[in-house]
Amino acid sequence: MRTRWAATATAAIAVALLAACEAFPTTSRPPPDVVDEMRAVGNVVASTTTEWYWDGHTDIDQVVVVDVGRLNPDDAVTTAIRTLQQRGWQRTKGVQNSPVDLESGSWAETSIWVQPLASYEVPVSEGFNDQLDASNARLFGKLHAQGGTGAFVVLTAKSSWLSG
């Protein structure tokens, strides 16, 4: 009898906690100053957001596409990274792949991902925001059609959902 009561109480607490996640929704997004730093990397050719949702939390990432004046994707990414490093951003240790992940001591809860447009995959929110997904697909389709895959760099500011 006591075991049954404990199991019922545990289940009730679990349900209450899950319901609380949905009852008090939270949102995280990168600070505007971080977005300003991304915009200062080069000539901004596009700007958008992506959204992720789970367990009552919305995570909004800011995406900025810049032209840094280089024709080679590797040179363009290197130039963008160098510009961000001059502003205090550093590569995450041990990560050398694309996208390159940068962190700053000024914004402990935010990172910037840097990659060439040529290797950027437009994220899909898996049904959470179909209109934004379609809009982003059209936007990046146009950017590819412009022939900017060599010169354009995609910068994505991601804020930790733990900070929201």
Secondary structure, 3 states (H helix, E strand, C coil): CHHHHHHHHHHHHHHHHHHHHHHCCEEECCCHHHHHHHHCCCEEEEEEEEEEEECCEEEEEEEEEEECCCCCHHHHHHHHHHHHHHCCEEECCCCCCCCEEEEECCEEEEEEEEEEHHHCCCCCCCCCCHHHHHHHHHHHHHHHHCCCCCCEEEEEEEECHHHC
